[in-house]
Amino acid sequence: MIAYLSGVVREIRDGSAVVVAGGVGYEVQCPVSTLGRLKVGDVAEFNTRFVVREDAQLLFGFSDADSLRLFDLLIGVSGVGPKLGLAMLSGMPVSALAQGLLSGDVKLLSSVSGVGKKTAERLVLELQNKVPEHLAAPVVGGVKVMPVNNSAGRDAIDALLALGFREAQVRGVVAELLGADPEQTADALIRKSLGRLR
């Protein structure tokens, strides 16, 4: 079992990176959030999961332990393979995905390409009580910000969704703004969020 990998990034591909460690080049399948942090020539560290199938041996890598933890939970659900788990982690931040699972938000989960309503419902049924609550808190400036749970935040999220913004982005921005000042009104949150989302 390969649980950790550290090496020089040799190449960044669509959905994966080639990392050289000990003279061997490993292809590491990564979510968009991890790929976005990589630069060719830099040394990178990955929390990894090695998956063996009949037709392939795949190495999945994540820049943080929370992403790996959620990935493991997702692929433990019947009908959710590693590729779909990776797609879900690429489709939205870990905090938004965890919050969607904890709150039973089938609409949010099924907004990820490849996740139908039935799969989203199965994910909620199997994981709602297994996802650690701290995963639902976005990281802002290196500090975890707890999920939006006040009326101004919820009102701001509803208004921004009505304007057509993606739910995962909206929740992250509103949570970040509330983390900086929990006493903000819905109007102030909407105005500031619009400045960041456009």
Secondary structure as UniProt FT lines:
FT   STRAND          4..12
FT   STRAND          16..21
FT   TURN            22..23
FT   STRAND          24..29
FT   HELIX           32..35
FT   TURN            36..37
FT   TURN            40..41
FT   STRAND          43..52
FT   STRAND          57..62
FT   HELIX           65..75
FT   TURN            78..79
FT   HELIX           82..91
FT   HELIX           94..103
FT   HELIX           106..109
FT   TURN            110..111
FT   TURN            113..114
FT   HELIX           117..127
FT   TURN            128..130
FT   HELIX           133..136
FT   STRAND          139..140
FT   TURN            141..142
FT   STRAND          143..144
FT   HELIX           151..162
FT   TURN            163..164
FT   HELIX           167..180
FT   TURN            182..183
FT   HELIX           186..197
//
